[in-house]
C-alpha cells in the first residue's frame, strides 16, 4: 500500500479564495469537492464520484480534477507533487491518497482544503451513506432501456457526535488498539470509524444518541 501525502504549501486562506473564484473552480469541480468532503473521513474513490456526474467511469473524474489542478497551479504557482517519471500528479493537489489492495486509489481531502471548504460553505452535519448493491431478479428474457424509478434512503449522521466521541476516546481502535496516525503518519490522522451498536438502517427513525455511551457499549460488546 502506497500513500501520497506530498506537501502542497497552500494555506486554508488561499484555498478559500480559490473556491469562490469561478475562473479556477467550476461548478462541477465543486460537486466533486462536496462529494469528497461529505464522505466518511472526507475520503472517496473517483469511481464512486462518477455516477453523481453521470460519467460511466472514473477517467472523466480524473480528467476534471486534473484540469482544476492545472488552473489552480496557474493561479497560485504552487509546487506540484510529481510522479516517479517526473509527470505532475494532478489529483494530489487537492487530495492526499493511497493505493488500496484492489488497485484503486482513494482520495482524501487535504486538511487545509477541508478547513477552507467549511469556511466558505459551512460545516456539514451529515455524511453520505452509500446504499448496498441492488439485486435484479433473474429472467430468461434479456432487455434494456426500461425506465425505472429507484428510491434510496439517505440516513444522516451527526458529525458532531463523531467528533465528540473521538475527542473523548481518541483515534485508537477500542478492539485491537490500532492507531492509523502512528502507523501511517499524518495521512492517518483522525482516520477511524465510529460504529453504532445498531446500524442506522436498522433503526429506521430519528433518535438521540450519547456519543460517549454508544462507543463504550460498542467496545464492551466487541471485547467481552
N, C-alpha and C positions, 0 to 999 in steps of 0.2 A: 504494500500500500504506500503510495507516494502522496505527500502533502505539498501544496503550493501556497505558501504564506509569505512570498516575497514582499518586502515593504514597498508601499507606494506613498511617498511623502506628500500627501494631500490632507489637509485638516478638514474637520467637520464643517467649518465655516465656508471653505471653498466648495465642498460637496453641496452644501445648501444653496449656494449661488448657482451652481450648475443645474441643480434640479429644477429651478424655475426659469432657466434660460432655454427657450424653445428652439434656439439655433443649435443647441447641443443635445438636449434631452427631449426627444419627440414623444408623442402620446403613447405609441406602442412600447417605447423604452420604459415609460412609467408603468405600463401594465406589467412588464416583466419584473421590474423592481418591486412593485406592490406584491406580486405573487410570491417572490422570494422572501420579502420582508414578513409577510403574514404566515409563512410556513413555519413549522416547528423548528426552532433553533435558527430561523432565517436561512434555511438550507433547502435546496431543491435541485433536481436534475433538469437539464434542458428538455428532455423527452417528456417530463411532466408539465412543463410550461407550454409546449407546442399546441396541445388541444385548445387551450384558452385563447390562442391567437388564430385558430383554425388552420394551423400548419399540420401537415401529415407526418412530420418527423422533426428531429432535433436540429438538423442542419440550418434551416432558416432562423432558428432562435440564436444559434451560434453566430450566424452572419449579422443578425441585428445587433447583438451585443458588441461584435467587432466594430461595426460602423459607429455605434455610440461611443465606444472607447477611443476610436480614431478622432472623432470630433472633440472628445474630452481632452485628448492629448494635445491637439492643436490649440485648444483654448487655454490650457494650463501649463503646457510644456513639461508635463510630468515625465519622469524617467520610467520607461516601460519595463515590466517583467519580461524576461526573454526565455525562449526555449533553448534546449541544448544546441540546436542547429543555428542559433543566432536570430531566429524569427521572433517577432513580438508575440507574447501570449496575451491576446487582446482581452479575453474574458476575465483574465486575472487582474484587470484594472479595478472593476467594481467588486470583485469577489475573491475570497480565498477558495481553495478547492482541494479535493482529494480524490485519487483514483480508487474506486472500490474494486472488490474481488471480481465483480461481474463485468468489469471493463468500462463501467460508466464513471464519469467524473461528476462529483457532487459539487454544486456551487454554494458557498457560504458568504453572505453579505458581509463586507468589511465593517468592523465596528464603527469607524468614522462615518461611513455611509449610513449605517443604522441610526446613529445619533442625528445626522443631518436630515434623514427622512422623517424622523419623529418631530424635529423642529419645524419642518415645512408643512407636514401633513397631519401631525398629531400622532400620539401613540395609540395603536390599535389594541383593543381589549379582547380580541378574538384571534384564534389561529385556525388556519384551514385544516379541515379533517377530510382526508380523501376517502371516497367510498371504495368498497371492495369490488372485485370483478363481478360482472353480471353473467349468469349462465343463460345461454339461449337454448330453448328446447330443440331436441333433435328432430329432423324432418327429412323425409325421403325426397321432397321437392326443394330444390335449391333456387332461391330467387333473391334479387337485390332491388333496391330502390323504394322499398316500403317506408313510408314516413311514420315514425312512432314518436310519441311524447314520453320523455323519460323524466321522472321526478326523483330528485336526490335530496335526502335530508342532510342539512348542514348543522352540525352540533357545535355551538360556540363554546370556547373555553375562555376562562378569565385569566389573562396573562398575569394579573396582579397576584392571584393565588399561587401561581407557579413561582413568581419572584419571591414572595414571602416565604414559601417553603424552602427555596434554595438559600435565602438569607439566613434562615434558622438552622438548616441541617447541612448546608454546603453542597458541593457537587460530587462528593464521593458516594459511590453506589452503596446503598444500605445492605445489599445482599453479599457482594463479593469484595467491596472496598476499592473497586477500580476507579481511578481518577484520570479522566481524559487529558487534563492540562498537564499533569505530572508526566504522563507517558508521551504525549504528542506536542507539548509546548503550547504557545499562545493560541494556536488554531483550535485547541481543545477547551479553551476557557468557557465555562458555563454550559458545556455540552453534556446534558443529561436529560433523560426523560423522567417526568414525574407521573407515575401511574395512579389510576383510580382503582379502588377495590372492585367497583362495578363499572364497566365501560359506560361512557355517556350514551352510546346507542342502546344499552340495555335499560337505562333509567327512563328514557323517553319523556322527561319532563324537566322543567327548570327547578333547581334546588340550590340551597345554600350550603357551602362547604366550609369546614375548618381546615385551612391549608396545613396546619401542623398535625392535627389528629389523623387526617386521612393518610398522610405519609407515614406516620408512626404505625398506624394499623396495618398498612401495606407491608412495612418492614417486619412487624411481628408475625404476620400471616405467612410471609415467604420463608422466614428463618426459623419458624417453630418446628 
